[in-house]
Amino acid sequence: MSLASLANDPELQKFVAEKELENQLTAQVHHLTNVCFDKCLESNGNLSELSSRHTACLQNCVDRFLDCTTLITNRTIQRIQQGR
Amino acid sequence: MSLEPGKLDVSQRRQIMTTVQQQLAIQMAQELLQKLSDKCFKACVPKPGGTLSSSEQKCIGQCSDRYMEAWNIVSRAYGERIKREQQRQ
């Protein structure tokens, strides 16, 4: 089984591409949880359950973080286009 | 079993896919464990002593449960956000 045979296999290539995408998405979830756990639970692990307030905070945190990323991306693209 | 150059048979392909799948799962589990340990050690063991006290152990247990729940909430929220973005386009 050579690497060449792996590279020529379209079904395998498709599978690997899908897995890479899945991996990226999961990595993003890890990162978001990392950030939002600290923000919403104030690094307090000692809770017997998550309240509805905690849940809402986590959901908002995800959306606001992604809004933030979008804003920064667009602004950065603008700067590049303006040649600064 | 001889291999025609450039061709994988069905079982070989499946074997590779399974291996890749397993590797990714292991990698993901390791990353999760690392995050859990970091977070919960920080939250529950401010001053490391000679052993983990029972209250520290309880805290660590709860912390890891809460973190896993938070992970699921974040995962769902992220999935829904992606879906909304796709519908917008």
Backbone of each chain as nested JSON, in Angstrom:
{
  "chains": [
    {"id": "A", "residues": [
      {"number": 1, "name": "MET", "atoms": {"N": [0.855, -1.204, 0.0], "CA": [0.0, 0.0, 0.0], "C": [0.877, 1.236, 0.0]}},
      {"number": 2, "name": "SER", "atoms": {"N": [0.986, 1.876, -1.117], "CA": [1.882, 3.02, -1.209], "C": [1.095, 4.307, -0.987]}},
      {"number": 3, "name": "LEU", "atoms": {"N": [1.822, 5.345, -0.712], "CA": [1.194, 6.659, -0.541], "C": [0.548, 7.123, -1.833]}},
      {"number": 4, "name": "ALA", "atoms": {"N": [1.15, 6.706, -2.945], "CA": [0.6, 7.079, -4.25], "C": [-0.804, 6.524, -4.398]}},
      {"number": 5, "name": "SER", "atoms": {"N": [-1.019, 5.293, -3.939], "CA": [-2.348, 4.719, -4.062], "C": [-3.338, 5.468, -3.171]}},
      {"number": 6, "name": "LEU", "atoms": {"N": [-2.849, 5.955, -2.037], "CA": [-3.726, 6.733, -1.169], "C": [-4.108, 8.05, -1.832]}},
      {"number": 7, "name": "ALA", "atoms": {"N": [-3.111, 8.68, -2.461], "CA": [-3.354, 9.989, -3.064], "C": [-4.306, 9.885, -4.242]}},
      {"number": 8, "name": "ASN", "atoms": {"N": [-4.283, 8.738, -4.936], "CA": [-5.114, 8.6, -6.127], "C": [-6.524, 8.161, -5.823]}},
      {"number": 9, "name": "ASP", "atoms": {"N": [-6.804, 7.882, -4.569], "CA": [-8.115, 7.34, -4.249], "C": [-9.09, 8.483, -3.947]}},
      {"number": 10, "name": "PRO", "atoms": {"N": [-10.006, 8.757, -4.858], "CA": [-10.891, 9.92, -4.69], "C": [-11.82, 9.797, -3.488]}},
      {"number": 11, "name": "GLU", "atoms": {"N": [-12.254, 8.557, -3.209], "CA": [-13.163, 8.382, -2.078], "C": [-12.442, 8.709, -0.769]}},
      {"number": 12, "name": "LEU", "atoms": {"N": [-11.174, 8.299, -0.707], "CA": [-10.369, 8.561, 0.477], "C": [-10.074, 10.042, 0.618]}},
      {"number": 13, "name": "GLN", "atoms": {"N": [-9.802, 10.682, -0.508], "CA": [-9.541, 12.128, -0.484], "C": [-10.746, 12.878, 0.04]}},
      {"number": 14, "name": "LYS", "atoms": {"N": [-11.912, 12.46, -0.429], "CA": [-13.153, 13.1, 0.009], "C": [-13.334, 12.895, 1.509]}},
      {"number": 15, "name": "PHE", "atoms": {"N": [-13.072, 11.676, 1.959], "CA": [-13.197, 11.339, 3.377], "C": [-12.264, 12.201, 4.219]}},
      {"number": 16, "name": "VAL", "atoms": {"N": [-11.009, 12.297, 3.779], "CA": [-10.014, 13.086, 4.524], "C": [-10.417, 14.558, 4.571]}},
      {"number": 17, "name": "ALA", "atoms": {"N": [-10.913, 15.082, 3.445], "CA": [-11.347, 16.482, 3.404], "C": [-12.49, 16.724, 4.385]}},
      {"number": 18, "name": "GLU", "atoms": {"N": [-13.437, 15.792, 4.413], "CA": [-14.564, 15.909, 5.351], "C": [-14.078, 15.877, 6.786]}},
      {"number": 19, "name": "LYS", "atoms": {"N": [-13.152, 14.981, 7.081], "CA": [-12.638, 14.838, 8.436], "C": [-11.885, 16.086, 8.866]}},
      {"number": 20, "name": "GLU", "atoms": {"N": [-11.133, 16.666, 7.928], "CA": [-10.395, 17.888, 8.245], "C": [-11.351, 19.009, 8.601]}},
      {"number": 21, "name": "LEU", "atoms": {"N": [-12.445, 19.11, 7.864], "CA": [-13.45, 20.136, 8.142], "C": [-14.074, 19.901, 9.516]}},
      {"number": 22, "name": "GLU", "atoms": {"N": [-14.457, 18.645, 9.761], "CA": [-15.016, 18.287, 11.072], "C": [-14.058, 18.681, 12.185]}},
      {"number": 23, "name": "ASN", "atoms": {"N": [-12.778, 18.38, 11.956], "CA": [-11.741, 18.662, 12.938], "C": [-11.651, 20.157, 13.248]}},
      {"number": 24, "name": "GLN", "atoms": {"N": [-11.697, 20.965, 12.184], "CA": [-11.645, 22.415, 12.356], "C": [-12.822, 22.898, 13.191]}},
      {"number": 25, "name": "LEU", "atoms": {"N": [-14.015, 22.38, 12.889], "CA": [-15.217, 22.795, 13.614], "C": [-15.119, 22.39, 15.08]}},
      {"number": 26, "name": "THR", "atoms": {"N": [-14.666, 21.176, 15.33], "CA": [-14.54, 20.715, 16.712], "C": [-13.492, 21.522, 17.461]}},
      {"number": 27, "name": "ALA", "atoms": {"N": [-12.401, 21.849, 16.79], "CA": [-11.362, 22.671, 17.415], "C": [-11.928, 24.026, 17.81]}},
      {"number": 28, "name": "GLN", "atoms": {"N": [-12.795, 24.563, 16.954], "CA": [-13.438, 25.848, 17.246], "C": [-14.334, 25.727, 18.47]}},
      {"number": 29, "name": "VAL", "atoms": {"N": [-15.048, 24.626, 18.591], "CA": [-15.899, 24.401, 19.762], "C": [-15.046, 24.328, 21.034]}},
      {"number": 30, "name": "HIS", "atoms": {"N": [-13.924, 23.642, 20.948], "CA": [-12.994, 23.587, 22.091], "C": [-12.577, 24.991, 22.508]}},
      {"number": 31, "name": "HIS", "atoms": {"N": [-12.198, 25.787, 21.518], "CA": [-11.716, 27.136, 21.812], "C": [-12.823, 27.987, 22.427]}},
      {"number": 32, "name": "LEU", "atoms": {"N": [-14.027, 27.925, 21.827], "CA": [-15.159, 28.691, 22.337], "C": [-15.515, 28.28, 23.765]}},
      {"number": 33, "name": "THR", "atoms": {"N": [-15.5, 26.982, 24.027], "CA": [-15.817, 26.506, 25.374], "C": [-14.775, 27.02, 26.369]}},
      {"number": 34, "name": "ASN", "atoms": {"N": [-13.524, 26.983, 25.947], "CA": [-12.433, 27.47, 26.776], "C": [-12.664, 28.911, 27.199]}},
      {"number": 35, "name": "VAL", "atoms": {"N": [-12.96, 29.759, 26.221], "CA": [-13.172, 31.186, 26.473], "C": [-14.452, 31.421, 27.281]}},
      {"number": 36, "name": "CYS", "atoms": {"N": [-15.542, 30.797, 26.855], "CA": [-16.853, 31.097, 27.429], "C": [-17.063, 30.475, 28.813]}},
      {"number": 37, "name": "PHE", "atoms": {"N": [-16.395, 29.371, 29.083], "CA": [-16.451, 28.785, 30.428], "C": [-15.921, 29.793, 31.446]}},
      {"number": 38, "name": "ASP", "atoms": {"N": [-14.784, 30.398, 31.122], "CA": [-14.205, 31.394, 32.017], "C": [-15.1, 32.607, 32.155]}},
      {"number": 39, "name": "LYS", "atoms": {"N": [-15.635, 33.083, 31.036], "CA": [-16.458, 34.292, 31.058], "C": [-17.752, 34.08, 31.823]}},
      {"number": 40, "name": "CYS", "atoms": {"N": [-18.399, 32.947, 31.587], "CA": [-19.753, 32.757, 32.094], "C": [-19.807, 32.08, 33.46]}},
      {"number": 41, "name": "LEU", "atoms": {"N": [-18.811, 31.269, 33.737], "CA": [-18.826, 30.592, 35.023], "C": [-17.788, 31.205, 35.947]}},
      {"number": 42, "name": "GLU", "atoms": {"N": [-17.131, 32.264, 35.452], "CA": [-16.099, 32.958, 36.215], "C": [-15.096, 31.98, 36.801]}},
      {"number": 43, "name": "SER", "atoms": {"N": [-14.699, 31.029, 35.975], "CA": [-13.732, 30.01, 36.364], "C": [-14.162, 29.277, 37.627]}},
      {"number": 44, "name": "ASN", "atoms": {"N": [-15.472, 29.242, 37.862], "CA": [-15.959, 28.543, 39.042], "C": [-16.46, 27.17, 38.658]}},
      {"number": 45, "name": "GLY", "atoms": {"N": [-15.697, 26.168, 38.964], "CA": [-16.112, 24.833, 38.587], "C": [-17.056, 24.228, 39.6]}},
      {"number": 46, "name": "ASN", "atoms": {"N": [-17.084, 24.831, 40.801], "CA": [-17.752, 24.158, 41.917], "C": [-19.26, 24.381, 41.921]}},
      {"number": 47, "name": "LEU", "atoms": {"N": [-19.906, 24.027, 40.838], "CA": [-21.347, 24.159, 40.711], "C": [-21.969, 22.79, 40.571]}},
      {"number": 48, "name": "SER", "atoms": {"N": [-23.127, 22.586, 41.218], "CA": [-23.774, 21.285, 41.101], "C": [-24.582, 21.175, 39.818]}},
      {"number": 49, "name": "GLU", "atoms": {"N": [-24.918, 22.326, 39.219], "CA": [-25.579, 22.295, 37.922], "C": [-25.429, 23.659, 37.244]}},
      {"number": 50, "name": "LEU", "atoms": {"N": [-25.7, 23.683, 35.943], "CA": [-25.686, 24.944, 35.21], "C": [-27.091, 25.525, 35.214]}},
      {"number": 51, "name": "SER", "atoms": {"N": [-27.229, 26.766, 35.655], "CA": [-28.542, 27.409, 35.667], "C": [-28.898, 27.864, 34.256]}},
      {"number": 52, "name": "SER", "atoms": {"N": [-30.157, 28.295, 34.074], "CA": [-30.583, 28.788, 32.765], "C": [-29.828, 30.069, 32.422]}},
      {"number": 53, "name": "ARG", "atoms": {"N": [-29.425, 30.804, 33.451], "CA": [-28.634, 32.016, 33.227], "C": [-27.254, 31.66, 32.663]}},
      {"number": 54, "name": "HIS", "atoms": {"N": [-26.655, 30.614, 33.225], "CA": [-25.361, 30.131, 32.708], "C": [-25.493, 29.707, 31.255]}},
      {"number": 55, "name": "THR", "atoms": {"N": [-26.56, 28.956, 30.96], "CA": [-26.782, 28.468, 29.599], "C": [-26.925, 29.628, 28.628]}},
      {"number": 56, "name": "ALA", "atoms": {"N": [-27.755, 30.619, 29.005], "CA": [-27.959, 31.781, 28.136], "C": [-26.639, 32.512, 27.921]}},
      {"number": 57, "name": "CYS", "atoms": {"N": [-25.859, 32.642, 28.974], "CA": [-24.557, 33.313, 28.871], "C": [-23.656, 32.591, 27.878]}},
      {"number": 58, "name": "LEU", "atoms": {"N": [-23.597, 31.273, 27.98], "CA": [-22.751, 30.485, 27.071], "C": [-23.196, 30.673, 25.625]}},
      {"number": 59, "name": "GLN", "atoms": {"N": [-24.514, 30.649, 25.394], "CA": [-25.03, 30.804, 24.033], "C": [-24.715, 32.199, 23.487]}},
      {"number": 60, "name": "ASN", "atoms": {"N": [-24.923, 33.216, 24.328], "CA": [-24.599, 34.581, 23.916], "C": [-23.11, 34.733, 23.644]}},
      {"number": 61, "name": "CYS", "atoms": {"N": [-22.325, 34.112, 24.503], "CA": [-20.876, 34.204, 24.371], "C": [-20.419, 33.693, 23.004]}},
      {"number": 62, "name": "VAL", "atoms": {"N": [-20.958, 32.564, 22.588], "CA": [-20.606, 31.987, 21.277], "C": [-20.928, 32.974, 20.168]}},
      {"number": 63, "name": "ASP", "atoms": {"N": [-22.165, 33.49, 20.175], "CA": [-22.587, 34.413, 19.117], "C": [-21.78, 35.705, 19.122]}},
      {"number": 64, "name": "ARG", "atoms": {"N": [-21.556, 36.271, 20.305], "CA": [-20.813, 37.544, 20.386], "C": [-19.356, 37.353, 19.985]}},
      {"number": 65, "name": "PHE", "atoms": {"N": [-18.785, 36.228, 20.344], "CA": [-17.39, 35.97, 19.951], "C": [-17.268, 35.874, 18.435]}},
      {"number": 66, "name": "LEU", "atoms": {"N": [-18.247, 35.199, 17.826], "CA": [-18.2, 35.05, 16.366], "C": [-18.474, 36.392, 15.68]}},
      {"number": 67, "name": "ASP", "atoms": {"N": [-19.376, 37.21, 16.278], "CA": [-19.587, 38.568, 15.762], "C": [-18.275, 39.344, 15.805]}},
      {"number": 68, "name": "CYS", "atoms": {"N": [-17.59, 39.215, 16.92], "CA": [-16.309, 39.902, 17.119], "C": [-15.308, 39.488, 16.053]}},
      {"number": 69, "name": "THR", "atoms": {"N": [-15.219, 38.197, 15.815], "CA": [-14.293, 37.676, 14.8], "C": [-14.632, 38.226, 13.423]}},
      {"number": 70, "name": "THR", "atoms": {"N": [-15.928, 38.232, 13.098], "CA": [-16.377, 38.74, 11.799], "C": [-15.999, 40.207, 11.635]}},
      {"number": 71, "name": "LEU", "atoms": {"N": [-16.251, 40.986, 12.678], "CA": [-15.935, 42.41, 12.656], "C": [-14.452, 42.64, 12.386]}},
      {"number": 72, "name": "ILE", "atoms": {"N": [-13.641, 41.915, 13.114], "CA": [-12.195, 42.071, 12.983], "C": [-11.724, 41.642, 11.598]}},
      {"number": 73, "name": "THR", "atoms": {"N": [-12.284, 40.53, 11.117], "CA": [-11.909, 40.05, 9.782], "C": [-12.219, 41.092, 8.727]}},
      {"number": 74, "name": "ASN", "atoms": {"N": [-13.454, 41.637, 8.768], "CA": [-13.855, 42.629, 7.776], "C": [-12.994, 43.879, 7.843]}},
      {"number": 75, "name": "ARG", "atoms": {"N": [-12.722, 44.326, 9.052], "CA": [-11.898, 45.513, 9.234], "C": [-10.492, 45.304, 8.691]}},
      {"number": 76, "name": "THR", "atoms": {"N": [-9.955, 44.119, 8.958], "CA": [-8.607, 43.787, 8.485], "C": [-8.559, 43.75, 6.958]}},
      {"number": 77, "name": "ILE", "atoms": {"N": [-9.581, 43.153, 6.368], "CA": [-9.646, 43.103, 4.898], "C": [-9.7, 44.509, 4.334]}},
      {"number": 78, "name": "GLN", "atoms": {"N": [-10.514, 45.379, 4.967], "CA": [-10.605, 46.776, 4.545], "C": [-9.24, 47.447, 4.539]}},
      {"number": 79, "name": "ARG", "atoms": {"N": [-8.522, 47.249, 5.609], "CA": [-7.198, 47.873, 5.739], "C": [-6.265, 47.413, 4.63]}},
      {"number": 80, "name": "ILE", "atoms": {"N": [-6.325, 46.106, 4.375], "CA": [-5.461, 45.548, 3.333], "C": [-5.827, 46.142, 1.981]}},
      {"number": 81, "name": "GLN", "atoms": {"N": [-7.141, 46.237, 1.726], "CA": [-7.588, 46.772, 0.437], "C": [-7.228, 48.236, 0.274]}},
      {"number": 82, "name": "GLN", "atoms": {"N": [-7.218, 48.951, 1.413], "CA": [-6.843, 50.361, 1.337], "C": [-5.329, 50.545, 1.31]}},
      {"number": 83, "name": "GLY", "atoms": {"N": [-4.661, 49.469, 1.441], "CA": [-3.211, 49.473, 1.266], "C": [-2.453, 50.098, 2.406]}},
      {"number": 84, "name": "ARG", "atoms": {"N": [-3.077, 50.008, 3.63], "CA": [-2.376, 50.624, 4.75], "C": [-1.392, 49.656, 5.376]}}
    ]},
    {"id": "B", "residues": [
      {"number": 1, "name": "MET", "atoms": {"N": [-2.125, -11.03, -0.81], "CA": [-2.995, -10.13, -1.58], "C": [-2.129, -9.092, -2.266]}},
      {"number": 2, "name": "SER", "atoms": {"N": [-2.068, -9.168, -3.583], "CA": [-1.225, -8.195, -4.28], "C": [-2.036, -6.953, -4.59]}},
      {"number": 3, "name": "LEU", "atoms": {"N": [-1.341, -5.864, -4.664], "CA": [-2.032, -4.602, -4.833], "C": [-1.715, -4.026, -6.189]}},
      {"number": 4, "name": "GLU", "atoms": {"N": [-2.754, -3.68, -6.926], "CA": [-2.546, -2.988, -8.184], "C": [-2.126, -1.564, -7.86]}},
      {"number": 5, "name": "PRO", "atoms": {"N": [-1.005, -1.117, -8.437], "CA": [-0.535, 0.222, -8.073], "C": [-1.592, 1.275, -8.363]}},
      {"number": 6, "name": "GLY", "atoms": {"N": [-1.85, 2.146, -7.377], "CA": [-2.814, 3.226, -7.557], "C": [-4.225, 2.832, -7.198]}},
      {"number": 7, "name": "LYS", "atoms": {"N": [-4.423, 1.562, -6.757], "CA": [-5.801, 1.181, -6.437], "C": [-5.89, 0.568, -5.05]}},
      {"number": 8, "name": "LEU", "atoms": {"N": [-6.847, 1.046, -4.288], "CA": [-7.14, 0.426, -3.002], "C": [-8.383, -0.427, -3.145]}},
      {"number": 9, "name": "ASP", "atoms": {"N": [-8.399, -1.587, -2.509], "CA": [-9.66, -2.323, -2.522], "C": [-10.534, -1.837, -1.371]}},
      {"number": 10, "name": "VAL", "atoms": {"N": [-11.779, -2.295, -1.367], "CA": [-12.781, -1.774, -0.422], "C": [-12.339, -1.954, 1.027]}},
      {"number": 11, "name": "SER", "atoms": {"N": [-11.796, -3.119, 1.342], "CA": [-11.447, -3.375, 2.745], "C": [-10.252, -2.533, 3.184]}},
      {"number": 12, "name": "GLN", "atoms": {"N": [-9.318, -2.296, 2.257], "CA": [-8.166, -1.449, 2.604], "C": [-8.615, -0.015, 2.862]}},
      {"number": 13, "name": "ARG", "atoms": {"N": [-9.513, 0.435, 1.985], "CA": [-10.022, 1.804, 2.149], "C": [-10.718, 1.946, 3.502]}},
      {"number": 14, "name": "ARG", "atoms": {"N": [-11.554, 0.956, 3.782], "CA": [-12.307, 0.988, 5.033], "C": [-11.372, 0.972, 6.236]}},
      {"number": 15, "name": "GLN", "atoms": {"N": [-10.298, 0.185, 6.095], "CA": [-9.33, 0.073, 7.184], "C": [-8.655, 1.418, 7.452]}},
      {"number": 16, "name": "ILE", "atoms": {"N": [-8.288, 2.084, 6.36], "CA": [-7.644, 3.393, 6.501], "C": [-8.604, 4.388, 7.132]}},
      {"number": 17, "name": "MET", "atoms": {"N": [-9.853, 4.38, 6.641], "CA": [-10.845, 5.304, 7.193], "C": [-11.043, 5.074, 8.685]}},
      {"number": 18, "name": "THR", "atoms": {"N": [-11.127, 3.818, 9.076], "CA": [-11.32, 3.497, 10.492], "C": [-10.144, 3.99, 11.325]}},
      {"number": 19, "name": "THR", "atoms": {"N": [-8.943, 3.763, 10.829], "CA": [-7.74, 4.194, 11.546], "C": [-7.722, 5.709, 11.712]}},
      {"number": 20, "name": "VAL", "atoms": {"N": [-8.008, 6.414, 10.614], "CA": [-8.041, 7.879, 10.666], "C": [-9.075, 8.345, 11.675]}},
      {"number": 21, "name": "GLN", "atoms": {"N": [-10.245, 7.746, 11.597], "CA": [-11.339, 8.082, 12.521], "C": [-10.902, 7.907, 13.967]}},
      {"number": 22, "name": "GLN", "atoms": {"N": [-10.279, 6.771, 14.259], "CA": [-9.836, 6.464, 15.616], "C": [-8.783, 7.456, 16.094]}},
      {"number": 23, "name": "GLN", "atoms": {"N": [-7.828, 7.762, 15.193], "CA": [-6.767, 8.71, 15.556], "C": [-7.358, 10.056, 15.941]}},
      {"number": 24, "name": "LEU", "atoms": {"N": [-8.313, 10.522, 15.12], "CA": [-8.943, 11.81, 15.386], "C": [-9.694, 11.789, 16.714]}},
      {"number": 25, "name": "ALA", "atoms": {"N": [-10.386, 10.685, 16.986], "CA": [-11.14, 10.562, 18.233], "C": [-10.196, 10.611, 19.435]}},
      {"number": 26, "name": "ILE", "atoms": {"N": [-9.08, 9.919, 19.34], "CA": [-8.095, 9.909, 20.42], "C": [-7.544, 11.316, 20.637]}},
      {"number": 27, "name": "GLN", "atoms": {"N": [-7.22, 11.968, 19.52], "CA": [-6.68, 13.325, 19.589], "C": [-7.667, 14.265, 20.279]}},
      {"number": 28, "name": "MET", "atoms": {"N": [-8.92, 14.144, 19.905], "CA": [-9.975, 14.983, 20.459], "C": [-10.132, 14.717, 21.95]}},
      {"number": 29, "name": "ALA", "atoms": {"N": [-10.103, 13.465, 22.336], "CA": [-10.251, 13.087, 23.744], "C": [-9.094, 13.643, 24.566]}},
      {"number": 30, "name": "GLN", "atoms": {"N": [-7.893, 13.555, 24.019], "CA": [-6.71, 14.069, 24.723], "C": [-6.814, 15.57, 24.942]}},
      {"number": 31, "name": "GLU", "atoms": {"N": [-7.275, 16.251, 23.898], "CA": [-7.397, 17.698, 24.008], "C": [-8.425, 18.074, 25.072]}},
      {"number": 32, "name": "LEU", "atoms": {"N": [-9.531, 17.356, 25.08], "CA": [-10.584, 17.607, 26.065], "C": [-10.059, 17.37, 27.478]}},
      {"number": 33, "name": "LEU", "atoms": {"N": [-9.346, 16.266, 27.683], "CA": [-8.803, 15.94, 28.997], "C": [-7.828, 17.014, 29.471]}},
      {"number": 34, "name": "GLN", "atoms": {"N": [-7.014, 17.479, 28.537], "CA": [-6.046, 18.524, 28.872], "C": [-6.753, 19.784, 29.351]}},
      {"number": 35, "name": "LYS", "atoms": {"N": [-7.794, 20.203, 28.59], "CA": [-8.548, 21.397, 28.946], "C": [-9.215, 21.234, 30.306]}},
      {"number": 36, "name": "LEU", "atoms": {"N": [-9.827, 20.063, 30.505], "CA": [-10.516, 19.779, 31.756], "C": [-9.548, 19.884, 32.939]}},
      {"number": 37, "name": "SER", "atoms": {"N": [-8.407, 19.256, 32.801], "CA": [-7.423, 19.283, 33.894], "C": [-6.976, 20.702, 34.191]}},
      {"number": 38, "name": "ASP", "atoms": {"N": [-6.663, 21.445, 33.138], "CA": [-6.22, 22.831, 33.322], "C": [-7.258, 23.649, 34.08]}},
      {"number": 39, "name": "LYS", "atoms": {"N": [-8.482, 23.616, 33.547], "CA": [-9.557, 24.438, 34.103], "C": [-9.845, 24.054, 35.55]}},
      {"number": 40, "name": "CYS", "atoms": {"N": [-9.998, 22.783, 35.79], "CA": [-10.494, 22.33, 37.081], "C": [-9.406, 22.346, 38.146]}},
      {"number": 41, "name": "PHE", "atoms": {"N": [-8.185, 22.147, 37.733], "CA": [-7.084, 22.305, 38.691], "C": [-7.014, 23.755, 39.149]}},
      {"number": 42, "name": "LYS", "atoms": {"N": [-7.128, 24.646, 38.168], "CA": [-7.084, 26.078, 38.465], "C": [-8.244, 26.471, 39.374]}},
      {"number": 43, "name": "ALA", "atoms": {"N": [-9.438, 25.932, 39.087], "CA": [-10.629, 26.333, 39.832], "C": [-10.69, 25.698, 41.219]}},
      {"number": 44, "name": "CYS", "atoms": {"N": [-10.175, 24.479, 41.341], "CA": [-10.442, 23.704, 42.55], "C": [-9.257, 23.508, 43.481]}},
      {"number": 45, "name": "VAL", "atoms": {"N": [-8.062, 23.692, 42.956], "CA": [-6.879, 23.441, 43.789], "C": [-6.005, 24.684, 43.811]}},
      {"number": 46, "name": "PRO", "atoms": {"N": [-6.454, 25.71, 44.521], "CA": [-5.682, 26.956, 44.544], "C": [-4.311, 26.8, 45.207]}},
      {"number": 47, "name": "LYS", "atoms": {"N": [-4.284, 25.956, 46.25], "CA": [-3.002, 25.752, 46.935], "C": [-2.736, 24.253, 47.071]}},
      {"number": 48, "name": "PRO", "atoms": {"N": [-1.967, 23.696, 46.146], "CA": [-1.733, 22.242, 46.179], "C": [-1.106, 21.79, 47.489]}},
      {"number": 49, "name": "GLY", "atoms": {"N": [-1.748, 20.808, 48.135], "CA": [-1.241, 20.282, 49.394], "C": [-0.572, 18.935, 49.19]}},
      {"number": 50, "name": "GLY", "atoms": {"N": [-0.524, 18.141, 50.237], "CA": [0.121, 16.837, 50.156], "C": [-0.717, 15.803, 49.435]}},
      {"number": 51, "name": "THR", "atoms": {"N": [-2.039, 15.965, 49.503], "CA": [-2.973, 15.12, 48.742], "C": [-4.113, 16.003, 48.245]}},
      {"number": 52, "name": "LEU", "atoms": {"N": [-4.997, 15.412, 47.437], "CA": [-6.222, 16.105, 47.072], "C": [-7.254, 15.847, 48.168]}},
      {"number": 53, "name": "SER", "atoms": {"N": [-7.725, 16.899, 48.82], "CA": [-8.734, 16.723, 49.857], "C": [-10.042, 16.254, 49.233]}},
      {"number": 54, "name": "SER", "atoms": {"N": [-10.953, 15.776, 50.084], "CA": [-12.223, 15.275, 49.545], "C": [-13.048, 16.409, 48.948]}},
      {"number": 55, "name": "SER", "atoms": {"N": [-12.944, 17.605, 49.515], "CA": [-13.683, 18.733, 48.928], "C": [-13.083, 19.128, 47.592]}},
      {"number": 56, "name": "GLU", "atoms": {"N": [-11.77, 19.046, 47.491], "CA": [-11.114, 19.323, 46.211], "C": [-11.53, 18.29, 45.165]}},
      {"number": 57, "name": "GLN", "atoms": {"N": [-11.61, 17.031, 45.583], "CA": [-12.014, 15.97, 44.659], "C": [-13.445, 16.186, 44.186]}},
      {"number": 58, "name": "LYS", "atoms": {"N": [-14.316, 16.579, 45.122], "CA": [-15.724, 16.824, 44.77], "C": [-15.797, 17.978, 43.782]}},
      {"number": 59, "name": "CYS", "atoms": {"N": [-15.036, 19.026, 44.06], "CA": [-15.011, 20.202, 43.18], "C": [-14.55, 19.809, 41.784]}},
      {"number": 60, "name": "ILE", "atoms": {"N": [-13.486, 19.018, 41.718], "CA": [-12.952, 18.597, 40.425], "C": [-13.985, 17.795, 39.648]}},
      {"number": 61, "name": "GLY", "atoms": {"N": [-14.689, 16.902, 40.356], "CA": [-15.735, 16.109, 39.72], "C": [-16.835, 16.982, 39.149]}},
      {"number": 62, "name": "GLN", "atoms": {"N": [-17.301, 17.923, 39.956], "CA": [-18.367, 18.83, 39.497], "C": [-17.871, 19.704, 38.357]}},
      {"number": 63, "name": "CYS", "atoms": {"N": [-16.677, 20.205, 38.507], "CA": [-16.085, 21.071, 37.479], "C": [-16.04, 20.367, 36.141]}},
      {"number": 64, "name": "SER", "atoms": {"N": [-15.582, 19.12, 36.117], "CA": [-15.469, 18.428, 34.833], "C": [-16.854, 18.127, 34.262]}},
      {"number": 65, "name": "ASP", "atoms": {"N": [-17.838, 17.835, 35.142], "CA": [-19.212, 17.642, 34.662], "C": [-19.746, 18.926, 34.037]}},
      {"number": 66, "name": "ARG", "atoms": {"N": [-19.538, 20.039, 34.725], "CA": [-20.045, 21.334, 34.227], "C": [-19.354, 21.718, 32.924]}},
      {"number": 67, "name": "TYR", "atoms": {"N": [-18.068, 21.43, 32.844], "CA": [-17.34, 21.771, 31.621], "C": [-17.863, 20.985, 30.432]}},
      {"number": 68, "name": "MET", "atoms": {"N": [-18.14, 19.686, 30.659], "CA": [-18.688, 18.847, 29.579], "C": [-20.053, 19.372, 29.145]}},
      {"number": 69, "name": "GLU", "atoms": {"N": [-20.888, 19.782, 30.125], "CA": [-22.192, 20.357, 29.788], "C": [-22.018, 21.632, 28.992]}},
      {"number": 70, "name": "ALA", "atoms": {"N": [-21.081, 22.464, 29.445], "CA": [-20.808, 23.715, 28.735], "C": [-20.361, 23.418, 27.307]}},
      {"number": 71, "name": "TRP", "atoms": {"N": [-19.528, 22.404, 27.145], "CA": [-19.05, 22.008, 25.818], "C": [-20.23, 21.669, 24.908]}},
      {"number": 72, "name": "ASN", "atoms": {"N": [-21.192, 20.913, 25.431], "CA": [-22.353, 20.531, 24.639], "C": [-23.213, 21.745, 24.273]}},
      {"number": 73, "name": "ILE", "atoms": {"N": [-23.385, 22.657, 25.227], "CA": [-24.17, 23.873, 24.962], "C": [-23.489, 24.708, 23.883]}},
      {"number": 74, "name": "VAL", "atoms": {"N": [-22.178, 24.865, 24.013], "CA": [-21.415, 25.64, 23.03], "C": [-21.479, 24.977, 21.659]}},
      {"number": 75, "name": "SER", "atoms": {"N": [-21.327, 23.664, 21.644], "CA": [-21.36, 22.917, 20.386], "C": [-22.684, 23.12, 19.665]}},
      {"number": 76, "name": "ARG", "atoms": {"N": [-23.78, 23.047, 20.407], "CA": [-25.111, 23.229, 19.839], "C": [-25.274, 24.662, 19.328]}},
      {"number": 77, "name": "ALA", "atoms": {"N": [-24.874, 25.644, 20.152], "CA": [-25.012, 27.048, 19.765], "C": [-24.194, 27.346, 18.506]}},
      {"number": 78, "name": "TYR", "atoms": {"N": [-23.019, 26.773, 18.431], "CA": [-22.146, 26.967, 17.275], "C": [-22.764, 26.357, 16.017]}},
      {"number": 79, "name": "GLY", "atoms": {"N": [-23.315, 25.155, 16.162], "CA": [-23.969, 24.5, 15.033], "C": [-25.141, 25.309, 14.516]}},
      {"number": 80, "name": "GLU", "atoms": {"N": [-25.935, 25.853, 15.444], "CA": [-27.098, 26.646, 15.051], "C": [-26.676, 27.94, 14.372]}},
      {"number": 81, "name": "ARG", "atoms": {"N": [-25.574, 28.518, 14.856], "CA": [-25.061, 29.747, 14.248], "C": [-24.638, 29.493, 12.8]}},
      {"number": 82, "name": "ILE", "atoms": {"N": [-23.944, 28.402, 12.597], "CA": [-23.497, 28.041, 11.248], "C": [-24.693, 27.857, 10.326]}},
      {"number": 83, "name": "LYS", "atoms": {"N": [-25.722, 27.174, 10.838], "CA": [-26.931, 26.942, 10.054], "C": [-27.571, 28.27, 9.67]}},
      {"number": 84, "name": "ARG", "atoms": {"N": [-27.639, 29.224, 10.635], "CA": [-28.232, 30.533, 10.364], "C": [-27.436, 31.258, 9.287]}},
      {"number": 85, "name": "GLU", "atoms": {"N": [-26.12, 31.203, 9.405], "CA": [-25.252, 31.876, 8.425], "C": [-25.457, 31.292, 7.026]}},
      {"number": 86, "name": "GLN", "atoms": {"N": [-25.609, 29.971, 6.962], "CA": [-25.786, 29.325, 5.658], "C": [-27.115, 29.714, 5.034]}},
      {"number": 87, "name": "GLN", "atoms": {"N": [-28.154, 29.844, 5.88], "CA": [-29.475, 30.196, 5.364], "C": [-29.503, 31.627, 4.865]}},
      {"number": 88, "name": "ARG", "atoms": {"N": [-28.627, 32.435, 5.427], "CA": [-28.583, 33.836, 5.042], "C": [-27.993, 34.017, 3.636]}},
      {"number": 89, "name": "GLN", "atoms": {"N": [-27.147, 33.067, 3.265], "CA": [-26.45, 33.232, 1.974], "C": [-27.278, 32.789, 0.78]}}
    ]}
  ]
}
